[in-house]
Amino acid sequence: MSDIGDVGVFVFNREIRVKPFKTKFTKILTGLGVTAALLLSIPSPAVSQEALPGKGEVVLEKAGEIELGDLIQQWASEMDHVYAETRIQAKDSNKKIFERLGINDKAFVRYVNSIKGKENPFARLQKGRLIQARLTPTGEVISLRVFRPIDSLSRDVAYFQVSKESGKFKHANLKSEIDAFPIASSAVIKTTLESAAVSANIPANVLAQIKERLSTSMDVNKGVAAGDSFSVIYERRQIDGADLGSGKLLAIEYFSKGKTIDSYWYEGEGVEGYFDSEGNNTDITFLRMPCEARVTSTFNRVRKHPVTGRLRPHWGVDLGAPRGTPVYAAGDGVISSKKYQRRGYGYWLELTHAGGYKSLYAHLSKYAPGMAEGVKVKKGQLIGYVGTSGMVTGPHLHYELKKDGQQINPLIADLRTGENLKDDALEDYKLAISPMRRQIAMLSRLQLAQNSASTGSD
């Protein structure tokens, strides 16, 4: 055992990690309805150096909670600056947003109002966009960022920034690299996979990736049973210490009636993708659902059209989601068509992929910046937003997948085409995933102990 001096405890949305800090303290605070975090220095007991996470430490969800109210009030008057964040809501206004952020800066408001044209994100508020502000304790703006939509595969993020330098405000459109660290979580299914994910504080976009991983080995709508359990590791992303939410699913182990389904993200020499513990490729060429949504109409040879009332084939799936929900490319490809049909698909585009595949995305509200015929896109890249264009009764994405000109059902088709790892690549892979496997094993033991204690108290 060795004494390592001060230990920082970082509390962020009910997650705790312990690591040594060089600075004595940094404090982060936000007001009502705004995500908050606090970083403080506390005396440490003798702690084993081996027990402390290193650079790649995993944060354990629900490791514990700390009542921050009294501490925040105690430290607030001593802060050099405050971080606050919020998201643009329906029927929002600049005044409401600035109040939620705790901004009390007339000069900043005047400057924002002076920015003309499409460059000013406050001139036309887009629901769901993340806004982060760095303020003085009295509410004056040091800097403020309005982020463009971020998908789980992005390694950098674009944003509009207003900052103050030498007493004067300036603004610019910028791009920065995202920092990511892993978070681990586990849950036991009592009713549904969705409710189990909510109980474990697993974000919606991570749940979508979990379903995508499991769909290669089971029917996630019918194959999930009470008593099944799962453990996951996923990315939590930040920029300059400010939280950007969750990112890529890094690992999952799903346990069901003596059967284990596992999948790990791996980036090696000339290869990347998801593989099971034995190096078998579990990746799928295309996303089954290219947006966070629910299935409102299935792939069907005969369907009554909701607008015309006529019986006709429905060679795709309809994914119901709020207007403006991001839509991602189902696979690597090239934009082969980008068109508008008033009495049909509305705003739509089609991607051509390798192997004779094509994918189509219809009824968009608008396209993502830079989308044009001939442009190459990557799997998971933002290409547009859910809308109500064309002949529709409500906001949704019509999604089609074709193989050699024939439509196939993207929800059930076997889309696995990757190669398995062998020889040296397999050895490197097993070595790379061993830390994640140990973390998941520990998490599973904790979950088992928690369940046993809960059962014993009933």
N, C-alpha and C positions, 0 to 999 in steps of 0.2 A: 504494500500500500504506500502511496506517495501523495504528499500534499501538493496540489497544483495551483493553489491560490484562488483568486476570485473565479467563480463560475457564473456564466450568464444563463438566465432562464428566459427563453423566448416564447411568449404565449401568443398564438395567432389562431383565432377561430377554433378554440378548444383543442389545439395541438400543442404539444410540448416537446422541446428538444433541449438538451443540455450540452454545452460546449464552452471552452474557455474563450474569453474575450480580452482583447488588448485594451480597448477603450473602457473607461470606468463605467459609463452608462450612456445609453441613447434611449430616448423615450418617444413613442409614437402614439398619438391620440387622435380620436375623431369624435364628432358629436353624435347626437341622436340619429339613429337610422343609418349610420355610416360605419363601415368595417373599421375595427380598431385593433391595435396591437401594442404591447408594452414590453420594453426590453430594459431590465434593471440588473444591477450588480448586487449579489448577495454573498456573504461569507460562505465558504465551502468547508465541509468536513473533509477528512482524509478520503480521497476518492481514487480508486484504481484507474490508472491511465488506460488500461485495456478496456475498461467499462465505458469509456467515453467514445461516442461516434467520431469518426474522422471526417475527412472532406466529403466522402460519399455517404454520410450518415442517413439513416432512414428515420423519419418522424413517425411515431406511433400514434395513430388517430385514437382519440378518447383515452389517452394515457392518463388524463386527469384534468381537473379544472381549478382555476384560481379566481377568487373573487377580486375583480379589478377595480370596482367602483371607488372604494376608499383610497386605494393606491393611486389611481389616476388623479383624483382630486388633490391628493397630497403632493404629487409631483408636477401638476399642471403649471403652477406658478414659476417653476424653475426651468421650464423647457426653453430651448433655443428656437425650436420650430415644431410644427404640428403637421402630420400627414393625415389627409382625409380623402375619402373616395365615395363615389356614388355612381349610380347608373341612371341614364335618362329614362324617365317613366312616361306612360301615356298621359297626355294633356299636361305635360310639364311646361315650365317657363324658365327663363334665365333666372328670374328672381327666386323661384322655388329651389332651383338647383344650387344657387349661391348660398341660400339660407341653410340648406342641408349640409353643405360643405363647411359652414361656419365662416364664410367670407364676409368681411366688413371693410371694404376697400372701394371707395367711390372712384378713385383714379383708375383702378383696374376695370371697373364696370364701364367707365367712359372710353377706355382704350378698346375694350372688346367691341363696344357698339360702333367704334370708328372703323373697324375692319370691314371692308366691302366685299361683296360678291360671294361666290361659292367657296372662297377660301375660309370664310368664317363659319365654323361648325355650329355656332350659337344662332346663326341666322335661320337655320332650318334644322331643328332638333330631330335626331334619329333615335327612336326608342331602343334601349338596350345598350347603347354605347357607354363604355366605361370612362369616367372622368376622375382624375386624381389630382389633388392639390397639395402643395407644400406652403404652409402659412406661418406667419409669426403668431405668438400667443394672443395677440390682439386681433387677429383675423386679416392682416394684410397679406397679399399674395406675393410669395417669393417665386413660385412657378406653378403652372397648371397645364395638365396634359389631357387631351381628348383623344382616345385611342380608336383606331379603325378596328373593324371586326378581326378577331384573332382565332385561327383554327388550331386544332390540337397538334398539327404537324409543323407549324411554323417555328423557325429558329430565330426569327427577328420580328419586330413589330413596328408598324408605322403609326405615327401620332402627330397631332397638331399641338404645338407648345407655345404658351405665352410665358415669358420669363422677365424678371426685373434685374437689370444690371446698371450699376452706377446711377441708381435713382430713376431710370427710364425703362419703360416696357418695350419689348420687341416680340415678334412672333415668327414662327417658321414651321414648315412641315418636315419632320425628321423621321429617322429609322434607327432603331437600336437592337442589339443582340439580346436575346432573352436568356436569363440565368434560370436553371432548373435544379431542383433537388427532389429526391424521392420521398414519398409518403406511403406508409403501409396501413392497411385496414382489413378487417375481417368481419364476417357476419354469418349468422345461422338463419336459414329461411324458415319462417313460420307460416307465411301465407304465399307471398309472391316474391320474385327476385327484386322487383322495384321497391317494395316496402322494406326488404332487408337492406338494400342499398341506402335508403333514406335513414334507417336506424343507425347505420355505420357512417353517416355523413359523407357518403360517396357522391361526388358531383354528377349531374345529369350527363355531361359529355363523356365522363369515364364509364358510366353505366352503359351508354350506347356502344362504347368500345368493348366492354365486357360481353355484351350480347353478340357483337360481331365475332369475337374470339370463340365463344361457346357454340355459335351457329355452325361451325365446321364439324362438330361432333354430336350435337343434340338439337332437338327442337326446343328453343328457348321459351316458346309459348305453352307447350304441353309437357315437356320433359322435366321441368322443375318440380320438385316435391318438398313437402314440409320435412325438416330434418336435414336437408342438404346444407352444406356450408361452403364458404369460399373465402379465400384470402387474396388480396391484390396489392400490388405496388404500382403507383402512378406518379407522374411528375406534378409538382407544384411549381409554378413559374413566377419569376419576379423580374423587375427591371429597376435598377438602382435601389433595391431594397423594398420597393413597392410591389404589392401582390397583384398578379395578373390572372390568378385562377389556376385551374388544373390543366394538364397537358396530356401527353401520351401515356397510355397504359403500358407499363413495363413488364409486368408479370401477373399471371393469374393461376391459381390452383383451385379447382372446383371438385368437391368431394360428394359423391352420391352413391349410396348403397354399395360400398366396396369398390366403386369405380372412381378413378381420378382423371380429370381432364386438366392438362396443364399447357401453358403457352408462355414463352418468354421472348421479349424483343431483343434482337441481337444485331450489332453492327460490327462486321469483321472485315477481313481483307477481301474486297471485291464482292461482299455479300451483305445484305441486310434484310431483316424480316422477322417473322414469328416462327418459333420452332418449339417442339415439346422437349421434355427432359432427355430424350434419346436422340435429338437432332433431326427428327422428322419435321418437314415443313408443314406448318399449320396455317400459313398465310393464305389468303384468298386474293385473287386477281382484282376483284371489284368489291366496293362497298355494297352491301345489300340494301342499306338505307342511307342515301347521301345527305340526309339532314336529320336533325332531332325532331321526330314526329311520331304520330301514331298512324297505323294503316286504316284508312277509311274506305278503300275499295280495292279488292284483290284482283289478281290476274285471272281473267275469266273469258271463256269463249263466247258466252252470251250474257249480256248485261243490259238492263234498261238504262238508257242515258238519262242522267238526272236533269238535263235541260230540255232535250228534244223529246224524251219519252220513248224513243225508238229502241228496239232491240238490236244490239250490235256488239261485236267482240270488244273486249277491253284488254288490249295487248300490253298491259303494264300494271303498275300499282299506284294508287293515289295515297299520298302521305300528308295527312292533315297537320298543319302547324300554323302559328300566328304569322301574319304578314310581316315580312322582313327577316324571318328566320334564315340564317345562312345556309346555302346549298353548296356542297363540295363535289369536286370531280370524283367519280366512282373509281377511276383508275387512270394510270398514265395514258396520255393520248394527245390528239391534235383536234382543235375545234374545226370541224368540217362544215357545219352549217350554223348560222346565227340569224334568225328571222323573226318576223312578227305576223301573226294571223289573227285578225279581229274576230272571225267566226270559227275559231279553232283553238290552237294551242297558245294563243297570245304571244308573249315574249318567250321564245324557246331557243335552245341550242342543242347541237348534237356533237358528240365526240367520237372520233375514230381511234380505235385501240389496236394493238398488235393481236395477231391470232384470229382475225376475222370478226372481232367484236366491235359493236357500236353501242353508245348509251345516249339517251335523249332525256332532256329536262324541260318541262313545259309549265306554263302559267306563272312564269317568274314576274316579280314586280319590277326588277331591274337586274342588269348584269353587274358583275364585279368590275372594277376598273381594269382596263387593259385587255378585256375579252374581245377578240376579233377572229374572223376566220383565218386559219393558218397558224394561230398561236398554240404553242405546246403548253400543256398543263400536267401537273403531277397529281397522283392519287392523294386525295384529301385537300387539294388546293381550293380556295374559295372561288366560285365561278358566278354566283348570283344569289338572289334572295327569293324566298317564297312569296307568291302574290296571288292576285285574282284576275290576271289578264286573260283574255279569250273567253270561251264559253265555260263558265264555272258557276257554282252556287255558293262557294266560300273559298277562303284561302287554303291552298294545298299545292303540293308538287306532284305532277304526273311524271313518273319515272319509268323508262323502258330500257331494256337490255336486249341486244340482238347478237346472235351468233351465226355468221355466214348468211345474213339477211333474214333470219328467222327469229321472231321474238321468243324469249325464254323468260321464265318466272325468276326474277332476281332474288326472291325470298327463299327459294328452295333449291335452285340449281347448284350443282357441284362446281364451285369456282376455284378449286385448288389446282394450281398449275406449277408451283415452285418445286425445286429439287431439294432433296435431303442432304444434310451435311455428312461428309465422310472424312476418314483419315485425319490429317493434321487439323483441318477445319473443324471437325467434330471435337477434337481434344481442346482446341482453343475455345470453342463455344462452351463446353462443359466447365472449363475453368472460369470463363467470364460470368456464367450465371450462378456459380456456386454461392456467392454472397447473398443473392436474392433468394435462393432456395433455403439458406440458413435463416434468413429473416422471416420467411413465410412459415418455416417449421416452428420458430419461436412464437410467432403470432398465433399459429394454430393451437399450440400448447396453452397459451394464455386464454384463448377462446374456449378451449375445452375445460379449463379450470373454472372460468367464469360461469359456464353452463352448469357444471357440477355443483358449484356453490348456490346458483340460482335454484336448481332442482331440489337441493337439500333444504332450502329455506321455505319451499312451498308446503 
